[in-house]
Amino acid sequence: MNQRRGQLPATHAKYKEAIAACDSMDYIAYNVSQIAREFGLNGTNLGRQLRTHYPEVLEFRERARQRLGLDDGLPRGTRPWCKEQYAEAVGLLQADRYVTVQEAAERCNVSYSGLEQHLIFYHKELVGNRIKIREQATRQQRRGKITGRGTLHAPKPETIEVYAEALHLYRTTPMSVRKIAKQTGVSLRGLYDYLQTWYKDLVCERKGIPYEEGKPVEWSSVRRYNPATAAKYADAITRLKEGGLSTAKVAAEFGLHPECFRQYLKEHEPELYARQGMVKTESGRSMANHSMGKYKEALHLYATTTKSVKSLARRFGFNDCSFGQFIRRHFPELHEQHQKLVQQTKKTD
């Protein structure tokens, strides 16, 4: 359909004077072939230029020659045999916008160039509609939709067959692409390209990335996420959320490496990770589990003796400011109890 879209500047310059002569009453007595010879051109090519880009000039010449009695009596318009020859191909192009002119010519066993000229000359509306559809589809490659070339944007049937099993596993299992490629015997690079080209929506769904067809994907803004790893830790995370067990005990129960499990929780379940590191006091406050273990004995002495925070901190080898802040933040009632005990001891003395 490129011939219908426009002329090259060099072609326009080549035929410019001859076409002007065809549109002039000075040459009305000449037929197109005679005008072509006057300007050193091929008559068939000049006629093609007129029918493709200047049909109004041909209509003007036919009316003027009939009026002047110069009609040569030659038939105009499509020949019956020509119309019959290309009828099947034209019907195919009208019914299926995804079929190209070359494909239609091959299917119907007719000349490609002849079908192209037949469409340009006698089916201008069909050609115009197909050009509009292509122009609207330019730079909009969407799976299952028409492209600017007029073809369907979809993988070839043989490619679909090669990756059918791999695609099914990618849809229905948390297996990594590498494992899927190895199990199905397809190329890892080829499977990556196939998914990225034709099933980017599935790739984004796996990674938890927002996807909108026709818009670029911000891969760098989202953390890499492996569904196989998520499946590996899923049951352990559910057990951990039920409460009552430490991260280490849950990891041992499911045969996981405790440090790897903690790291995964920190990256993908930050709230659960933070909660696991906290315990509740009798007053309902949350505190770090390791802090309670660190200060437990010193707290007992602080509650039952008149030993100061500084002396207890020195005895157990930790910072007195941190110990004092820990008491005031998590056990304010213990601080008041200690102060009363100190005052009672002073009165007794």
C-alpha positions as CSV (number, residue, x, y, z in Angstrom):
1,M,0.0,0.0,0.0
2,N,3.0,2.3,0.0
3,Q,2.2,3.4,-3.6
4,R,-1.1,4.8,-2.3
5,R,0.4,6.7,0.5
6,G,2.4,9.2,-1.5
7,Q,5.2,9.8,-4.1
8,L,8.9,10.1,-3.7
9,P,10.1,13.6,-4.5
10,A,12.2,12.3,-7.4
11,T,9.2,10.5,-8.9
12,H,7.0,13.6,-8.5
13,A,9.7,15.7,-10.3
14,K,10.0,13.0,-13.1
15,Y,6.3,13.0,-14.0
16,K,5.4,16.5,-13.1
17,E,5.4,18.1,-16.6
18,A,3.8,15.1,-18.2
19,I,0.9,15.1,-15.7
20,A,0.5,18.8,-16.1
21,A,0.2,18.2,-19.9
22,C,-2.5,15.5,-19.3
23,D,-4.4,18.1,-17.3
24,S,-4.2,20.7,-20.1
25,M,-6.5,21.3,-23.0
26,D,-3.4,21.8,-25.2
27,Y,-2.8,18.1,-25.1
28,I,-6.4,16.9,-25.1
29,A,-6.1,15.3,-28.6
30,Y,-3.2,13.2,-27.4
31,N,-3.7,9.9,-25.5
32,V,-1.7,9.1,-22.4
33,S,0.9,7.0,-24.3
34,Q,1.5,9.8,-26.8
35,I,2.0,12.4,-24.0
36,A,4.4,10.0,-22.3
37,R,6.5,9.7,-25.5
38,E,6.5,13.5,-25.8
39,F,8.2,13.7,-22.5
40,G,10.4,10.7,-22.9
41,L,8.5,8.5,-20.5
42,N,7.0,5.0,-20.5
43,G,3.2,5.1,-21.2
44,T,2.3,2.3,-18.8
45,N,4.2,4.0,-15.9
46,L,2.6,7.4,-16.6
47,G,-0.8,5.8,-16.7
48,R,-0.1,4.1,-13.3
49,Q,0.9,7.4,-11.8
50,L,-2.3,9.0,-13.0
51,R,-4.5,6.3,-11.7
52,T,-2.7,6.1,-8.4
53,H,-2.2,9.8,-7.5
54,Y,-4.3,11.8,-10.1
55,P,-7.5,10.0,-10.8
56,E,-9.3,13.3,-11.2
57,V,-7.0,14.1,-14.2
58,L,-8.2,10.9,-16.0
59,E,-11.8,11.8,-15.3
60,F,-11.3,15.3,-16.7
61,R,-9.7,13.9,-19.9
62,E,-12.4,11.4,-20.4
63,R,-15.2,14.0,-20.1
64,A,-13.4,16.5,-22.3
65,R,-12.5,14.0,-25.0
66,Q,-16.1,12.7,-25.1
67,R,-17.4,16.2,-25.4
68,L,-15.0,17.0,-28.3
69,G,-15.8,13.7,-30.0
70,L,-12.3,12.4,-29.5
71,D,-13.4,9.3,-27.6
72,D,-11.3,6.3,-28.8
73,G,-14.0,3.8,-27.9
74,L,-11.7,1.8,-25.6
75,P,-13.3,0.3,-22.5
76,R,-12.8,2.1,-19.2
77,G,-12.8,0.7,-15.6
78,T,-12.2,-2.8,-14.4
79,R,-12.4,-5.6,-17.0
80,P,-14.9,-8.4,-16.1
81,W,-12.2,-11.1,-16.3
82,C,-9.9,-8.9,-14.1
83,K,-12.7,-8.4,-11.5
84,E,-13.4,-12.1,-11.4
85,Q,-9.7,-13.0,-11.1
86,Y,-9.2,-10.8,-8.0
87,A,-12.6,-11.2,-6.5
88,E,-11.6,-13.9,-3.9
89,A,-8.5,-11.9,-2.8
90,V,-10.5,-8.7,-2.4
91,G,-13.2,-10.5,-0.4
92,L,-10.4,-11.9,1.8
93,L,-9.0,-8.5,2.5
94,Q,-12.4,-7.0,3.2
95,A,-13.2,-9.8,5.7
96,D,-9.8,-10.0,7.5
97,R,-7.9,-6.8,8.3
98,Y,-4.9,-8.8,9.6
99,V,-4.2,-10.4,6.2
100,T,-1.7,-8.4,4.1
101,V,-2.0,-7.9,0.4
102,Q,0.9,-10.3,-0.3
103,E,-0.6,-13.0,1.9
104,A,-3.9,-12.6,0.1
105,A,-2.2,-12.9,-3.3
106,E,-0.4,-16.0,-2.2
107,R,-3.5,-17.7,-0.8
108,C,-5.6,-16.9,-3.9
109,N,-2.7,-17.7,-6.3
110,V,-2.8,-14.3,-8.1
111,S,-0.1,-11.8,-8.9
112,Y,0.9,-9.6,-5.9
113,S,1.7,-6.5,-8.0
114,G,-1.4,-7.1,-10.1
115,L,-3.6,-7.3,-7.0
116,E,-2.0,-4.3,-5.6
117,Q,-2.7,-2.2,-8.7
118,H,-6.2,-3.6,-8.9
119,L,-6.9,-2.4,-5.3
120,I,-5.4,1.0,-5.8
121,F,-7.3,1.7,-9.0
122,Y,-10.7,0.1,-8.2
123,H,-11.0,-0.3,-4.4
124,K,-9.7,3.0,-3.1
125,E,-12.1,2.9,-0.1
126,L,-10.8,-0.4,1.0
127,V,-7.2,0.7,0.6
128,G,-7.9,4.0,2.5
129,N,-9.5,2.1,5.4
130,R,-6.6,-0.3,5.7
131,I,-4.1,2.6,5.7
132,K,-6.0,4.3,8.5
133,I,-6.0,1.2,10.6
134,R,-2.3,0.8,10.1
135,E,-1.6,4.4,10.9
136,Q,-3.5,4.1,14.2
137,A,-1.6,1.0,15.1
138,T,1.8,2.5,14.4
139,R,4.2,2.1,17.4
140,Q,1.4,0.3,19.4
141,Q,2.6,-3.3,19.5
142,R,0.0,-5.2,21.6
143,R,-0.4,-8.9,21.7
144,G,-3.2,-10.1,19.5
145,K,-3.6,-6.6,17.8
146,I,-2.8,-5.3,14.4
147,T,0.6,-3.6,13.8
148,G,1.6,-0.7,11.6
149,R,2.6,-3.3,9.0
150,G,-0.9,-4.7,8.9
151,T,0.1,-8.0,10.5
152,L,-1.1,-9.6,13.8
153,H,1.3,-9.0,16.7
154,A,1.5,-12.5,18.0
155,P,4.1,-15.3,18.3
156,K,4.4,-17.8,15.4
157,P,2.4,-21.0,15.9
158,E,5.7,-23.1,16.0
159,T,7.0,-20.8,18.7
160,I,3.8,-21.2,20.8
161,E,4.2,-24.9,20.5
162,V,7.8,-24.9,21.7
163,Y,7.1,-22.9,24.8
164,A,3.6,-24.2,25.6
165,E,4.6,-26.5,28.5
166,A,7.1,-23.9,29.9
167,L,4.4,-21.2,29.8
168,H,1.9,-23.5,31.6
169,L,4.4,-24.1,34.4
170,Y,5.2,-20.4,34.6
171,R,1.4,-19.7,35.0
172,T,0.6,-22.4,37.5
173,T,3.7,-23.0,39.6
174,P,6.2,-20.9,41.6
175,M,9.1,-22.5,39.8
176,S,11.9,-20.1,38.6
177,V,12.4,-19.5,34.9
178,R,15.7,-21.3,35.1
179,K,14.2,-24.5,36.6
180,I,11.3,-24.4,34.1
181,A,13.7,-24.1,31.2
182,K,15.8,-27.0,32.5
183,Q,12.7,-29.2,33.1
184,T,11.1,-28.6,29.7
185,G,14.4,-28.6,27.7
186,V,14.0,-25.1,26.2
187,S,16.6,-22.4,25.9
188,L,16.8,-20.3,29.0
189,R,17.5,-17.1,27.0
190,G,14.8,-18.0,24.6
191,L,12.2,-18.5,27.4
192,Y,13.2,-15.2,29.0
193,D,12.7,-13.4,25.7
194,Y,9.5,-15.2,24.9
195,L,8.0,-14.2,28.3
196,Q,9.2,-10.6,28.1
197,T,8.0,-10.1,24.6
198,W,4.6,-11.8,24.7
199,Y,3.7,-12.3,28.4
200,K,5.0,-9.2,30.2
201,D,1.8,-9.1,32.2
202,L,2.6,-12.5,33.7
203,V,6.2,-11.4,34.5
204,C,5.0,-8.3,36.2
205,E,2.3,-10.2,38.1
206,R,5.0,-12.6,39.5
207,K,7.2,-9.7,40.6
208,G,4.4,-7.6,42.0
209,I,4.9,-4.8,39.6
210,P,2.0,-2.7,38.3
211,Y,1.4,-3.3,34.6
212,E,-0.5,-1.3,32.1
213,E,-0.5,-2.4,28.4
214,G,1.2,0.0,26.2
215,K,3.2,1.8,28.9
216,P,6.8,1.2,30.0
217,V,7.5,-0.9,33.1
218,E,9.6,0.5,35.9
219,W,11.7,-2.6,36.6
220,S,14.3,-0.7,38.7
221,S,11.7,0.7,41.2
222,V,10.6,-2.7,42.4
223,R,12.6,-5.2,44.5
224,R,13.3,-8.5,42.7
225,Y,11.0,-11.2,44.0
226,N,11.3,-14.9,43.4
227,P,8.0,-16.8,43.7
228,A,9.9,-20.1,44.4
229,T,11.5,-18.5,47.5
230,A,8.1,-17.2,48.6
231,A,6.6,-20.7,48.3
232,K,9.5,-22.1,50.3
233,Y,8.9,-19.8,53.3
234,A,5.1,-19.6,53.0
235,D,4.1,-22.3,55.5
236,A,6.8,-21.2,58.0
237,I,5.5,-17.6,57.8
238,T,1.9,-18.8,58.4
239,R,3.1,-20.7,61.5
240,L,5.0,-17.7,62.7
241,K,2.0,-15.4,62.4
242,E,0.0,-17.8,64.6
243,G,2.3,-16.7,67.4
244,G,3.8,-18.5,70.4
245,L,7.1,-19.6,68.7
246,S,10.4,-17.9,68.1
247,T,11.8,-17.5,64.6
248,A,14.5,-20.0,65.4
249,K,12.0,-22.7,66.5
250,V,9.8,-22.2,63.5
251,A,12.9,-22.4,61.2
252,A,13.9,-25.7,62.9
253,E,10.4,-27.0,62.6
254,F,10.4,-26.5,58.8
255,G,14.0,-27.4,58.2
256,L,15.1,-23.8,57.3
257,H,18.3,-22.0,58.0
258,P,17.3,-19.5,60.8
259,E,19.5,-16.7,59.6
260,C,18.3,-17.0,56.0
261,F,14.7,-17.1,57.3
262,R,15.3,-14.0,59.4
263,Q,16.8,-12.1,56.4
264,Y,13.8,-13.1,54.2
265,L,11.4,-11.8,56.9
266,K,13.3,-8.6,57.2
267,E,13.1,-7.9,53.4
268,H,9.6,-9.2,52.6
269,E,7.7,-9.3,56.0
270,P,9.1,-6.3,57.8
271,E,6.1,-6.0,60.2
272,L,6.3,-9.7,61.2
273,Y,10.1,-9.4,61.5
274,A,9.8,-6.4,63.9
275,R,7.0,-8.2,65.9
276,Q,9.1,-11.3,66.3
277,G,11.9,-9.3,68.0
278,M,9.5,-7.9,70.6
279,V,7.9,-9.3,73.8
280,K,5.1,-7.8,75.9
281,T,5.5,-6.9,79.6
282,E,2.9,-7.3,82.2
283,S,1.7,-3.8,81.7
284,G,1.1,-4.5,78.0
285,R,4.1,-2.6,76.6
286,S,6.3,-4.1,73.8
287,M,10.0,-4.4,74.2
288,A,13.0,-6.1,72.5
289,N,13.3,-9.7,73.6
290,H,17.1,-9.6,73.8
291,S,16.8,-6.5,76.1
292,M,14.7,-8.4,78.6
293,G,17.2,-11.2,78.7
294,K,20.0,-8.8,79.2
295,Y,18.5,-6.8,82.1
296,K,16.5,-9.6,83.7
297,E,18.7,-10.3,86.8
298,A,19.6,-6.6,87.2
299,L,15.9,-5.7,87.2
300,H,15.2,-8.3,90.0
301,L,17.9,-6.7,92.2
302,Y,16.7,-3.2,91.4
303,A,13.2,-4.2,92.6
304,T,14.3,-5.9,95.8
305,T,17.4,-3.9,97.0
306,T,18.4,-0.3,97.3
307,K,21.3,-0.7,94.9
308,S,21.4,2.3,92.5
309,V,21.2,2.0,88.7
310,K,24.8,3.0,88.3
311,S,26.1,0.3,90.7
312,L,24.0,-2.4,89.1
313,A,25.1,-1.4,85.7
314,R,28.8,-1.5,86.8
315,R,28.2,-4.9,88.4
316,F,26.7,-6.5,85.2
317,G,28.9,-4.6,82.8
318,F,26.4,-2.5,80.8
319,N,25.8,1.3,80.3
320,D,24.0,2.9,83.3
321,C,22.2,5.5,81.1
322,S,20.8,2.8,78.9
323,F,19.7,0.7,81.9
324,G,18.0,3.7,83.5
325,Q,16.2,4.6,80.3
326,F,15.1,1.0,79.9
327,I,13.6,1.0,83.4
328,R,11.8,4.3,83.0
329,R,10.4,3.4,79.5
330,H,9.2,-0.1,80.2
331,F,8.9,-0.4,84.0
332,P,8.0,3.0,85.4
333,E,6.2,1.4,88.3
334,L,9.4,-0.5,89.2
335,H,11.2,2.8,89.3
336,E,8.6,4.2,91.8
337,Q,8.8,1.1,93.9
338,H,12.6,1.3,94.1
339,Q,12.4,5.0,95.1
340,K,10.0,4.1,98.0
341,L,12.2,1.3,99.1
342,V,15.2,3.7,99.3
343,Q,13.2,6.3,101.3
344,Q,12.0,3.6,103.8
345,T,15.6,2.4,104.3
346,K,16.7,6.0,105.0
347,K,14.0,6.5,107.6
348,T,14.9,3.3,109.3
349,D,18.5,4.3,109.5
